[in-house]
Amino acid sequence: MRTLLFLLLVLPTALAAQSDEAVLRHFKTVLWPKAYATQNVALLDSLLDARYAVIDGIGEITTKAAALSRVRASKPSWSRLEFNITRIEVYGTTALIVGQGIMSGDDGSGGTWRKTYWSSNWFEKRDGRWRALASHTSLPQSVK
């Protein structure tokens, strides 16, 4: 009886956490880079909470409105962006994702460049949907 009660109480929570983790992984490794790469402001708008802000590597704070404006106005300098998650934790209706982004592109002289950066992102689940609340990124570093 005790085992059955444990399974009935704990298993649904564990399965929901796995499901949330899968959704968040897709959010951060597929949808977010796609929004930037394709300058899809509508997609990015749907991913970011109204309160979203990012603190960059030099301490500047950018609001959601400014981030959307920047994406709308300028094509990214990179042609490829990959994000590798090194830590993901779900705490009920909030989550943390930490990882390393790898950007690469054409250097204009027939070669390519690569840069990496670190990022941490906080998410909140409201009305059944995850949205990014805040990001903190390091300065990109060139990789040889």
Secondary structure, 3 states (H helix, E strand, C coil): CHHHHHHHHHHHHHHHHHHHHHHHHHHHHHHHHHHHHCCCHHHHHHHEEEEEEEECCCCCEEEHHHHHHHHHHCCCCCCEEEEEEEEEEEECCEEEEEEEEEEEEECCCCCEEEEEEEEEEEEEEECCEEEEEEEEECCCEEEC
